[in-house]
Amino acid sequence: MRLGRAALVAGLCALVAVVVLGGLVAWLSVRGEDEVRSRAAGALPVADAAQVARGEYLARAGDCGGCHTERGGSAFAGGRAIETPFGNVYSSNLTPDAKTGLGAWSPDDFWRALHHGRSRDGRFLYPAFPYPNYTRVDRSDADAMFAYLQGLPAVVRPNRTQALGFPFDTQVALAVWRALYFRPAAHHDDPARSAEWNRGAYLVEGLGHCNACHSARNALGATPGTLDLQGGLIPVQNWYAPSLASPREAGVAGWPPTEIVRLLKTGVAKQGFVMGPMSEVVGKGAQYLSDADAAAMAAYLQSLPAPRESDDRAPAARSPGERGAKLYHDHCIACHGEAGRGVPGAYPALAGSRAVTMRSTTNLVHIVLEGGFPPTTAGNPRPFGMPPFANVLHDHEVADLLSFVRASWGNSAPSVSALDVGRARNGSDR
């Protein structure tokens, strides 16, 4: 009898604990959310031309179309697969179709999606849609973006079912994730900083969602926060987004501001070129920034404190000698030059390049295997590209070539192994 009663008490305690825990998770996942009521379809405010134009600018600057447009599909009609370690998330239809898009949405609904990460029907959205950043976008900008989207041609395209494994495909899992990692926020100007700096902070931390790539993610796909720009491996794509603060990686504290603006708007600067995933960011988004906004982002990025880094670097391996030198002569010298200086505006310099000597060799290997292509932009309409060598060079040859480059012309960086190359070739680099 006593055992039965003890078991009953234990069971009741466990049930209460589950209920309390569930209630806590539910509350934490919606904390800070204001009540949002949808307006009647006929009561939507009329947007003027200036608001629509501003919304178009913001949507471009935030590269909304990049994710919400499938290759070969209609603009903003969704369907593009966003690959994650948990499966594919498919972007939604943002055109004003009443049944499959945002035609039945109100500005309040759109605001809730950006600010709270919840759909019109209250469902939690997957954070592949970067609402942890967009929550900092202010209401007037959200309304302008919505006004622009409502003026697009309506496209009938039902949203695709997300292809995620259990339990990541459940609202319960999202509720737990939000309880742990998300809280609605807002941008607040720092009175000790200039108006330009504050504008840059607003763009980098919010609409630009820079830390969505330039930050490491934990096992559940969460970043330390929008202020963290210390670099990280982009999941699935396996390109390394370098630290925007470290002078050894992609920190720009020592750059002339005009060169930072040039890189953001054209993809090419005296100090280097953008390639890989960043090429798409510039080509589809950053190139449309106004000069003032690009300068504001530059001011903010230049103010990032450099991380404390150990001076103990791995010793540079000796060049693989004639093997690497011959491979460079046969395949690279015509563009990058005998001294690795490249051609300004066309082919990046390899001598003294942080992209070459950076601790992570992931991007270098990807560029050699897959090719390197700066974006096509208004400021650089005919960029020079680098062909892929995946079908030309074996893993040990790529390793010898890159080891030579990393140890030549004053460069002093550890060698690349054939194992590093093989991992990148097979999509398993870590």
Phi, psi and omega per residue, in radians:
M1 nan -0.781 -3.135
R2 -1.107 -0.706 3.108
L3 -1.106 -0.707 3.125
G4 -1.117 -0.711 3.131
R5 -1.191 -0.695 3.120
A6 -1.110 -0.707 3.117
A7 -1.126 -0.691 3.124
L8 -1.105 -0.779 3.122
V9 -1.093 -0.762 3.131
A10 -1.091 -0.714 3.118
G11 -1.112 -0.741 3.119
L12 -1.122 -0.714 3.112
C13 -1.093 -0.749 3.121
A14 -1.099 -0.706 3.131
L15 -1.119 -0.765 3.121
V16 -1.085 -0.721 -3.139
A17 -1.092 -0.744 3.118
V18 -1.092 -0.779 -3.140
V19 -1.096 -0.796 3.139
V20 -1.107 -0.781 3.136
L21 -1.103 -0.749 3.107
G22 -1.078 -0.737 3.108
G23 -1.112 -0.684 3.123
L24 -1.127 -0.772 3.110
V25 -1.081 -0.756 3.141
A26 -1.075 -0.739 -3.128
W27 -1.194 -0.758 -3.124
L28 -1.112 -0.570 -3.073
S29 -1.313 -0.270 3.116
V30 -2.108 0.208 -3.098
R31 -1.053 2.486 3.107
G32 1.374 0.019 -3.087
E33 -1.483 2.165 3.073
D34 -1.349 2.748 3.075
E35 -1.186 2.271 -3.105
V36 -2.109 2.127 3.119
R37 -2.005 2.285 3.097
S38 -1.302 2.418 3.063
R39 -1.409 2.739 3.059
A40 -1.109 2.610 -3.054
A41 -0.982 -0.607 -3.086
G42 -1.463 -0.031 -3.049
A43 -1.876 0.240 -3.134
L44 -1.153 2.404 3.110
P45 -1.140 2.576 -3.134
V46 -1.469 2.145 -3.132
A47 -1.488 2.418 3.088
D48 -1.584 2.986 -3.045
A49 -1.077 -0.631 -3.115
A50 -1.156 -0.700 3.134
Q51 -1.164 -0.724 3.126
V52 -1.106 -0.758 3.136
A53 -1.110 -0.687 3.100
R54 -1.145 -0.688 3.106
G55 -1.123 -0.678 3.091
E56 -1.090 -0.755 3.121
Y57 -1.069 -0.785 -3.110
L58 -1.163 -0.701 3.133
A59 -1.128 -0.637 3.097
R60 -1.252 -0.784 -3.125
A61 -1.063 -0.614 3.114
G62 -1.498 0.016 3.122
D63 0.983 0.698 3.140
C64 -1.092 -0.706 -3.125
G65 -1.147 -0.439 -3.129
G66 -1.042 -0.729 3.128
C67 -1.562 -0.558 -3.036
H68 -1.644 0.362 3.052
T69 -2.308 2.067 3.078
E70 -1.332 2.543 3.131
R71 -0.982 2.167 -3.109
G72 1.442 -0.031 -3.104
G73 -1.699 3.113 3.127
S74 -1.289 2.532 -3.104
A75 -1.038 2.292 3.058
F76 1.167 0.207 -3.127
A77 -1.523 0.035 3.049
G78 1.310 -2.969 3.103
G79 1.702 -0.117 -3.141
R80 -1.331 2.381 3.134
A81 -1.420 2.183 3.022
I82 -1.785 1.905 -3.055
E83 -1.352 2.307 3.084
T84 -2.306 2.883 3.090
P85 -1.121 -0.207 -3.082
F86 -1.824 0.004 -3.097
G87 2.245 -3.014 -3.107
N88 -1.649 2.350 2.973
V89 -1.902 2.266 -3.106
Y90 -1.774 2.291 -3.108
S91 -1.187 2.676 -3.029
S92 -1.628 2.875 3.128
N93 -1.386 2.042 -3.136
L94 -1.761 0.048 3.120
T95 -1.346 2.850 -3.029
P96 -1.439 0.551 3.012
D97 -1.192 2.337 -3.006
A98 -1.189 -0.535 -3.053
K99 -1.700 -0.635 -3.037
T100 -1.984 -0.132 -3.109
G101 -2.135 -2.453 -3.078
L102 -1.807 0.281 -3.072
G103 -1.068 -0.537 -3.140
A104 -1.652 0.035 -3.122
W105 -1.449 2.758 3.034
S106 -1.979 2.940 3.036
P107 -0.980 -0.586 3.104
D108 -1.118 -0.724 3.124
D109 -1.088 -0.765 -3.119
F110 -1.149 -0.704 3.099
W111 -1.077 -0.721 3.132
R112 -1.113 -0.653 3.117
A113 -1.102 -0.809 -3.126
L114 -1.241 -0.802 -2.982
H115 -1.479 -0.579 -3.057
H116 -2.014 -0.165 3.136
G117 1.212 0.622 3.135
R118 -2.268 2.502 -3.119
S119 -1.362 3.082 -3.131
R120 -1.033 -0.618 -3.128
D121 -1.538 0.108 3.086
G122 1.650 -0.143 -3.139
R123 -1.104 2.544 3.037
F124 -1.268 2.376 3.111
L125 -1.588 2.666 3.113
Y126 -1.320 2.396 -3.086
P127 -1.250 0.092 2.897
A128 -1.064 -0.524 2.887
F129 -1.384 1.975 -2.881
P130 -1.325 0.998 3.113
Y131 -1.162 -0.372 3.000
P132 -1.037 -0.411 3.014
N133 -1.605 -0.797 -3.052
Y134 -1.137 -0.299 3.098
T135 -1.055 -0.335 3.129
R136 -1.524 -0.128 3.083
V137 -1.231 2.320 -3.066
D138 -1.387 2.891 -2.997
R139 -1.118 -0.688 -3.111
S140 -1.127 -0.661 3.098
D141 -1.216 -0.668 3.092
A142 -1.082 -0.737 3.130
D143 -1.137 -0.651 3.120
A144 -1.161 -0.739 3.107
M145 -1.108 -0.699 3.117
F146 -1.131 -0.709 3.124
A147 -1.071 -0.702 3.103
Y148 -1.128 -0.814 -3.117
L149 -1.100 -0.600 3.137
Q150 -1.219 -0.298 3.116
G151 -1.617 -0.025 3.118
L152 -1.316 2.777 3.033
P153 -1.093 2.327 3.130
A154 -1.261 2.311 3.133
V155 -2.116 2.210 3.102
V156 -1.447 1.854 3.101
R157 -2.656 1.815 3.127
P158 -1.060 2.518 3.107
N159 -1.230 2.466 -3.112
R160 -1.389 2.601 3.087
T161 -1.237 2.335 -3.130
Q162 -1.137 2.431 -3.098
A163 -1.829 1.248 -3.117
L164 -2.022 2.577 3.105
G165 -1.382 2.795 3.091
F166 -1.286 2.438 0.098
P167 -1.660 0.153 -3.029
F168 -1.198 -0.200 3.130
D169 -1.605 0.201 -3.075
T170 -1.903 2.674 3.066
Q171 -1.191 -0.502 3.103
V172 -1.090 -0.788 3.129
A173 -1.089 -0.697 3.110
L174 -1.152 -0.658 3.115
A175 -1.084 -0.746 3.114
V176 -1.131 -0.777 -3.138
W177 -1.039 -0.792 3.140
R178 -1.125 -0.689 3.124
A179 -1.070 -0.596 -3.110
L180 -1.445 -0.664 -2.872
Y181 -2.210 -0.079 -3.049
F182 -2.252 2.403 2.991
R183 -2.568 2.273 3.113
P184 -0.947 2.455 -3.086
A185 -2.415 3.111 3.094
A186 -2.575 2.649 3.070
H187 -1.415 2.338 3.061
H188 -2.219 2.205 3.126
D189 -1.075 2.488 3.049
D190 -1.561 1.970 -3.080
P191 -1.100 -0.325 3.132
A192 -1.440 -0.109 -3.100
R193 -1.932 2.877 3.137
S194 -1.312 2.843 3.095
A195 -1.082 -0.631 3.128
E196 -1.127 -0.798 3.131
W197 -1.063 -0.766 -3.130
N198 -1.128 -0.651 3.071
R199 -1.127 -0.712 3.109
G200 -1.110 -0.718 3.109
A201 -1.089 -0.728 3.128
Y202 -1.058 -0.729 -3.101
L203 -1.313 -0.768 -3.089
V204 -1.188 -0.791 -3.061
E205 -1.384 -0.476 -3.053
G206 -1.862 -1.631 -3.023
L207 -1.036 -0.651 -3.136
G208 -1.271 -0.312 -3.114
H209 0.620 0.872 -3.064
C210 -1.117 -0.620 -3.079
N211 -1.301 -0.138 3.073
A212 -1.063 -0.454 3.060
C213 -1.933 -0.748 -2.995
H214 -1.495 0.696 3.106
S215 -2.626 2.564 3.101
A216 -1.297 2.601 3.125
R217 -2.003 2.569 3.116
N218 -1.481 -3.004 -3.051
A219 -1.111 -0.385 3.131
L220 -1.783 0.206 3.034
G221 1.422 0.267 -3.135
A222 -1.690 2.570 3.064
T223 -1.732 2.823 3.129
P224 -1.117 -0.346 -3.130
G225 2.567 2.888 -3.051
T226 -1.186 -0.268 3.122
L227 -1.473 -0.215 -3.100
D228 -1.497 2.044 3.127
L229 -2.295 0.688 -3.017
Q230 -1.550 0.149 3.064
G231 1.610 2.694 3.119
G232 -3.114 2.815 3.105
L233 -1.379 2.241 3.127
I234 -1.299 2.107 -3.077
P235 -0.984 2.502 3.081
V236 1.210 -0.916 3.113
Q237 -1.135 -0.539 3.088
N238 1.028 0.600 2.872
W239 -1.705 2.567 3.121
Y240 -1.641 2.080 3.051
A241 -1.527 1.892 -2.979
P242 -1.200 2.788 3.079
S243 -1.047 2.325 3.096
L244 -1.552 0.046 3.135
A245 -1.960 -0.504 -3.046
S246 -1.345 2.249 3.068
P247 -1.200 -0.202 3.080
R248 -1.528 -0.202 -3.099
E249 -2.096 -1.739 -3.077
A250 -2.105 0.354 3.070
G251 -1.098 2.458 -3.058
V252 -2.071 0.329 -3.082
A253 -1.003 -0.574 -3.099
G254 -1.641 0.047 -3.126
W255 -1.427 2.621 2.900
P256 -1.131 2.341 -3.122
P257 -0.932 -0.575 -3.136
T258 -1.116 -0.539 3.128
E259 -1.303 -0.567 3.064
I260 -1.152 -0.774 3.101
V261 -1.056 -0.750 3.138
R262 -1.076 -0.747 3.137
L263 -1.116 -0.762 -3.135
L264 -1.114 -0.615 -3.016
K265 -1.681 -0.362 -3.124
T266 -2.125 -0.359 -3.077
G267 1.502 0.000 -3.085
V268 -2.346 2.339 3.047
A269 -2.510 2.962 3.122
K270 -1.069 -0.551 -3.060
Q271 -1.486 -0.218 3.141
G272 2.850 3.052 -3.120
F273 -2.082 2.721 3.002
V274 -1.676 2.494 3.108
M275 -2.561 3.103 3.140
G276 1.149 -2.571 -3.112
P277 -1.024 -0.532 -3.134
M278 -1.177 -0.432 3.096
S279 -1.090 -0.707 3.105
E280 -1.207 -0.654 3.127
V281 -1.050 -0.761 3.133
V282 -1.265 -0.794 -3.066
G283 -1.132 -0.635 -3.076
K284 -1.799 -0.164 -3.070
G285 -2.360 -1.218 -2.949
A286 -1.079 -0.507 -3.112
Q287 -1.116 -0.333 -3.129
Y288 -1.567 -0.017 3.074
L289 -1.084 2.532 2.998
S290 -1.214 2.788 3.111
D291 -1.038 -0.662 -3.118
A292 -1.148 -0.745 -3.139
D293 -1.221 -0.671 3.092
A294 -1.117 -0.684 3.100
A295 -1.163 -0.615 3.110
A296 -1.148 -0.754 3.082
M297 -1.097 -0.670 3.111
A298 -1.081 -0.754 -3.138
A299 -1.081 -0.713 3.132
Y300 -1.172 -0.818 -3.107
L301 -1.110 -0.599 3.133
Q302 -1.230 -0.319 -3.112
S303 -1.571 -0.105 -3.097
L304 -1.102 2.301 3.137
P305 -1.208 2.362 3.117
A306 -1.184 2.390 3.141
P307 -1.230 2.726 3.022
R308 -1.320 2.069 -3.090
E309 -2.149 2.443 3.126
S310 -1.172 2.493 3.078
D311 -1.439 -0.066 -3.129
D312 -1.480 1.637 3.091
R313 -1.648 2.650 3.071
A314 -1.094 2.416 -3.107
P315 -1.099 2.455 3.128
A316 -1.203 2.278 3.105
A317 -1.324 2.684 3.096
R318 -1.168 2.589 3.095
S319 -1.046 2.479 3.108
P320 -1.213 0.312 2.994
G321 1.154 -2.374 -2.984
E322 -1.114 -0.542 -3.120
R323 -1.076 -0.911 3.138
G324 -1.168 -0.692 -3.140
A325 -1.107 -0.721 3.139
K326 -1.166 -0.718 3.110
L327 -1.085 -0.705 3.112
Y328 -1.126 -0.762 3.141
H329 -1.092 -0.696 -3.079
D330 -1.296 -0.586 -2.962
H331 -2.066 -0.294 -2.943
C332 -2.170 -0.488 -2.948
I333 -1.106 -0.520 -3.098
A334 -1.087 -0.549 -3.122
C335 -1.787 -0.762 -3.025
H336 -1.614 -0.148 3.018
G337 1.473 2.760 -3.108
E338 -1.112 -0.560 -3.133
A339 -1.737 0.174 3.100
G340 1.204 0.436 -3.079
R341 -1.614 -0.157 3.117
G342 1.146 -2.832 3.084
V343 -2.271 2.085 -3.089
P344 -0.939 2.275 3.115
G345 1.404 -0.145 -3.096
A346 -2.154 -1.039 -3.095
Y347 -2.158 2.222 -3.052
P348 -1.171 2.562 3.043
A349 -1.244 2.487 3.076
L350 -1.765 -0.469 3.105
A351 -1.261 2.163 3.109
G352 1.317 0.180 -3.113
S353 -1.455 2.226 3.084
R354 -1.171 -0.499 3.094
A355 -1.108 -0.479 3.131
V356 -1.451 -0.719 -3.011
T357 -1.667 -0.042 -3.137
M358 -0.987 2.583 -3.088
R359 -0.987 -0.798 3.111
S360 -1.305 2.251 3.124
T361 -1.775 0.087 -3.056
T362 -0.963 -0.850 -3.067
N363 -1.171 -0.688 3.110
L364 -1.023 -0.792 -3.126
V365 -1.117 -0.762 3.135
H366 -1.069 -0.714 -3.106
I367 -1.129 -0.750 3.133
V368 -1.151 -0.748 -3.103
L369 -1.258 -0.756 -2.978
E370 -1.812 -0.183 -3.072
G371 1.633 2.798 3.132
G372 -2.201 2.184 -3.039
F373 -2.368 1.836 3.011
P374 -1.083 2.795 -3.100
P375 -1.299 2.712 2.970
T376 -1.467 2.078 -3.099
T377 -2.319 2.919 3.113
A378 -1.076 -0.594 3.139
G379 -1.485 -0.165 3.110
N380 -2.596 1.220 -2.969
P381 -1.215 -0.335 -3.123
R382 -2.277 1.247 -3.089
P383 -1.202 2.590 3.041
F384 -1.494 2.393 -3.133
G385 -2.037 2.964 3.111
M386 -2.010 2.266 -3.107
P387 -1.247 2.727 3.093
P388 -1.351 2.605 -3.139
F389 -2.082 0.264 -3.100
A390 -1.037 -0.601 -3.117
N391 -1.686 0.093 -3.100
V392 -1.913 -0.718 -3.046
L393 -1.976 2.439 3.026
H394 -1.364 2.928 -3.087
D395 -1.008 -0.775 -3.107
H396 -1.191 -0.493 3.099
E397 -1.267 -0.724 3.065
V398 -1.064 -0.731 3.136
A399 -1.095 -0.776 3.128
D400 -1.117 -0.758 -3.123
L401 -1.065 -0.881 -3.099
L402 -1.207 -0.590 3.074
S403 -1.107 -0.669 3.080
F404 -1.101 -0.817 -3.122
V405 -1.097 -0.683 -3.091
R406 -1.316 -0.137 -3.130
A407 -2.130 0.251 -3.066
S408 -2.047 2.808 3.035
W409 0.998 0.588 -3.127
G410 1.619 -0.188 3.054
N411 -1.175 2.515 3.129
S412 -2.498 1.556 -3.090
A413 -2.454 2.659 -3.141
P414 -1.024 2.718 -3.116
S415 -1.279 2.923 3.093
V416 -1.846 2.401 -3.125
S417 -1.722 2.769 3.060
A418 -1.089 -0.506 3.092
L419 -1.149 -0.704 3.077
D420 -1.027 -0.766 -3.116
V421 -1.169 -0.754 3.139
G422 -1.079 -0.683 3.112
R423 -1.115 -0.746 3.125
A424 -1.147 -0.720 -3.125
R425 -1.096 -0.608 -3.120
N426 -1.611 0.077 3.104
G427 1.268 0.448 -3.102
S428 -2.143 0.324 3.140
D429 -1.168 2.457 -3.120
R430 -2.293 nan nan
